[in-house]
Each structure stands twice: as C-alpha cells, then as structure tokens.
Amino acid sequence: MAEKRTVARPYAQAVFALAQEQGELQSWSTMITLLGEAASDPQLAALLENLEQDSTKMVELLQSICGDAMVESGANMLKLLAENGRLPLLPEIAELFEEERAEVEKSVQANVVSATALSDAQQQQIIDALTKRLGKEVTLSNQVDDSLIGGAIIYAGDMVIDGSVANRLEKLTHSLVH
C-alpha cells in the first residue's frame, strides 16, 4: 500500500485550496489540527481503521469532538473521507495542511532538542539564524534530552542540523573503528 502521506496529499491540497478560497485558513487550521490530534489517539485510530464501523457514526463522532471548531464545509470533508475510507488519514492530512499553510504564510515551526534548557537569548539567536537562512518567520520550541550530552539538534521543516556532542562522539567512534 502507498505511504499514508502520499495518499493524504491530494486531500490535504484540496482542503487547503478550499480553506484559502473561503478565506478561512485559521478556522480550517484549528479544525483540521483538532481532527488530526483526535485521529492520532490509538483508540480512535483503531475505530477509524475498522471497516465494519458505520461511517456516518464516525463522522458524527468526529464532528462532536470538534464542537464549535467545526467549519461549515468541514462536515462535507469528513463525509467524503468516510465514503472513501480515508478517515484514518486525518493526522497526515492535518500535517500536510499545516505545511501548506506555513509555506503560504512564509513561516516554519522549528524544534530544538538540546542537552539543557535554552535561555531566551539562546532561543532568539537560533530564531535569528534560521530566519536569515530560511527567509521565513520562525516559531521555535525547545525540548530537553540529556542523552545528547551537550549541544543541540535543530529540526526546521525538512532540514536537520545536528550539533550534539553525542553525534560528534558517534562520528569519532565510527571513524576510529573503520
């Protein structure tokens, strides 16, 4: 079977185009993110994967999860996904939607995994450097992973910058062994 992202891409592009046409990118983003997170839950994911489930009930369940965040034409999207057996793709559709949105809005979400928590000044230095390099507005989040020993790994879109001490030690070990 084709990779989930590949199958989800046309749906995400169609939803994005509709949201852009309606001028409701933020509303759609909120709704699709909520749906993606809900469909990522293992119990709900199992329900969505079960072909014997009534698709109408699944759509109603997802609509109730969204509550007030449900966009008017979002119900039609859910019905279409249900008819085509694509409700399990909601997490991928949400991810691809957000990538499209970030591209249009010239922004990128970057994640820094560091050995210790970064100060505000360090975070600002990283934001400034990434903004200059990527030419986009950067939103930064920081996670701490003490197994890195020191340094950090930066994830921004498809780019990965690994400046961790653990990575350098691994490269050194590899070069000594080979």
N, C-alpha and C positions, 0 to 999 in steps of 0.2 A: 504494500500500500504506500502511496505517496506520503511524503513527510507532511505532518499536520500544517505547518506554516505555508507550504506550497498550496495546499487545498484551501486554506483560510484566506490567502491573499486576495483573490477576486472578491470575496465577500467584504473584506475589510476595505478594499478600494471603493467598492460600490457604496458602502455605508459612509465612508469618508466623503465621497463626492456628494451624496445626498445631504449630509450634515453641512457641508460647505455651501451647497446651493441654497439651503434653508437659512444660512447664516447662524447656525446653532452649533458651532463646533464645541463650545464649552458644555452645553447641555448634553450633547451626544457623548462627549468625552466622559462626563460624570456617569452617565447611564452605562456606557459600554465597559467602563472600568469596573463598576459595581457588578455587572453581569459576569465579567471575566473572573473577578475575585470569587464570586459565588460559585461559578462553574469549576473553579480550581479546588474547591473543597472536596476531599476524597469521597464523602458520602453522596454529595450531589452529583459529582462526576460519574459515580457508578450508576446512579439513576439515569443520567442523561445518556450513558452508553448502552443501557438496557433497551434493546429494540422492542421489547414487549410492552414497555410503558406507553401509556396513552399520551401522544404528543401534545394534545390540547391541554391536558392537565399539567404537563411540563411547562408549557408556555405560560399558563396561569400562575404556576408556582414562581417562575422567574419574574413575571410582572409584579407579583406580590412582594417579592424580595426587593425589587426596585422602588416600589411605592411611588412617592412623589417625583422621584428622579426619572421615571419612565417618560420618554419623549413620545409624543402622539404617534409618530410613524414607527417608533421602536417596536410596538406590538406587531406591526406588519413584518418587520425584520425577523422577529422571533418566530412568527408563523412560517415564514419562508425557510428559515434554518431548520425548523422542526420537520417540515414537509420533505426536505432534502436530507434528513438525518444528520444535520450538521451542528446541532446544539452543543455537542462535546467540543467543538472548535472555538467556543466563546473566549477562552483565555488567549488563544492565538490571535483571534480577530481583534480583541481589545489591545493586545500588544502591538500589532501591525497598525491599527488605527492611531495609536499614540505616536508611533514612529512617523507616520504620515503627517500628523499634526505638528510634531516637533520640527519636521523638515519645512513645512509651510511657514511656521512661526519663527524659523531660524533659531531654534533653541535645542539644547541637548541636556539630558539628565546624565550626570557623571556620578560615579560611585568610587570613593576612595576607601580601600581596605588598608589600614595601617596597623603597625605594631602597638601604637599608643594613640590615644585620642588626640586629634589635631586641634591646635589653638585657632581662634578666629583669624588671626593674622596668617597662619599657615594655609587655612582654607581659602582665604582671599587671594593668596599668592597662586594657588593652584587654579582657582577660578580665572584669574587674570591671564595666566599662561595658556590655559585651554581656550579661553575666548580669543586670544590672539592667534593661536594655532588653528582653531576650527572656524573662526569667523562667525560664531554663533553665541547666543546668550547661554550661559552655563548655570545649571542648578546642581548643587553639589550635596551629596550625602556622605557620611563617614561611618564606617564600621571598624571595630577594633578586632584584630586577630593576632594574639600574642605569639602564635606559631610562626609568624613572619620574622621574628627575632628583632628586626629593625626595618626601616624604610616603609615603602607602601606600594600598592598595586592600584593603578587608576584604570577604571573602565568608563569609556565615554563612547556610546554608540558601538561601532564595530572595532574601535581602537582599544588596545590594551597596552599599558605602559607598566612593566614590572620592574620596579626599583627596590625590591625587597632583598634583605640580606639572605633570606632562605633561598631565593632564586640564584643569587650570586654564588652561594656555597654549593648549590646543586650543580651549577655550571663548572665550578672549580673541581668538584669531585669527578664530574664526567670527563673533564679534560685530563685529569691525573690518571684515571682508570684506562682511558683509551689512548 
